């Protein structure tokens, strides 16, 4: 199983033993792998949330004006700067706001 670490603003994919796999993106604030380990959700410093493949390629932008994003089963929970939480599908469509 791989891990996402943030080092000097770069999101990197590493193995459990710490060996480097690949760079995902720059200007990252946080990142998380899904349970399958094939998708990564990255929250960037500018508040953008991006969905990447495990090889680092960008799939799509999920949201903007975000503080954090985490996988919630197959969906993505995006905490916005105003404190509300959006539940979104992997394609970025809004399911509901909490």
C-alpha positions in Angstrom: 0.0 0.0 0.0 1.3 3.5 -0.8 1.0 6.7 1.1 0.7 10.4 0.1 3.1 12.7 1.9 3.4 16.5 1.6 7.0 17.6 1.5 7.9 21.3 0.9 4.5 21.8 -0.8 4.9 18.8 -3.1 2.6 15.9 -2.9 4.5 12.7 -3.3 3.5 9.0 -3.5 5.7 6.8 -1.4 5.7 3.1 -0.4 5.2 2.2 3.3 8.9 1.7 3.7 9.4 5.4 2.6 10.8 4.7 -0.9 9.8 7.3 -3.5 7.2 6.2 -6.2 6.4 9.5 -8.0 5.5 13.2 -7.7 1.8 14.0 -7.8 1.7 17.9 -7.8 3.1 21.1 -6.3 1.5 23.7 -4.0 -0.3 20.9 -2.1 -1.8 21.4 1.3 -3.1 17.9 1.9 -3.7 14.6 0.1 -5.4 11.3 0.5 -5.6 8.0 -1.4 -8.9 6.2 -1.8 -9.3 2.7 -0.4 -8.4 1.0 -3.7 -5.2 3.1 -3.9 -5.7 4.2 -7.5 -7.1 7.8 -6.9 -5.7 10.7 -5.0 -7.6 13.8 -3.9 -5.3 16.8 -3.3 -6.2 20.1 -1.6 -4.0 22.9 -3.0 -2.8 26.1 -1.2 -5.1 28.2 -3.4 -8.2 26.3 -2.2 -8.5 24.1 -5.3 -9.3 20.4 -4.9 -7.9 18.1 -7.7 -8.4 14.4 -8.4 -5.3 12.6 -9.7 -4.6 9.0 -10.7 -1.9 7.2 -8.7 0.6 7.8 -11.5 0.2 11.5 -10.9 -1.9 12.5 -13.9 -4.7 15.0 -13.3 -8.2 13.7 -13.9 -10.2 16.8 -13.0 -10.8 19.7 -10.7 -13.4 18.8 -8.1 -14.0 22.1 -6.2 -12.6 25.5 -5.3 -12.6 27.6 -2.2 -11.8 24.5 -0.1 -9.9 24.0 3.2 -9.7 20.2 3.0 -10.9 17.2 1.0 -11.1 13.5 2.0 -12.5 10.4 0.5 -15.7 9.3 2.1 -16.3 5.8 0.6 -16.6 6.4 -3.1 -17.5 10.0 -2.6 -15.3 13.0 -1.7 -16.1 15.2 1.4 -14.9 18.8 0.7 -14.7 21.2 3.7 -15.1 24.7 2.4 -13.6 27.9 3.8 -17.0 29.0 5.1 -17.1 25.8 7.3 -19.7 23.9 5.3 -19.0 20.4 3.9 -19.9 19.4 0.3 -20.3 15.7 -0.5 -19.2 15.3 -4.2 -19.0 12.4 -6.6 -15.6 11.5 -8.2 -16.8 13.4 -11.3 -17.1 16.6 -9.2 -20.9 16.8 -9.2 -22.5 18.0 -5.9 -24.5 15.4 -4.0 -25.4 17.6 -1.0 -24.1 20.3 1.3 -23.9 19.6 5.1 
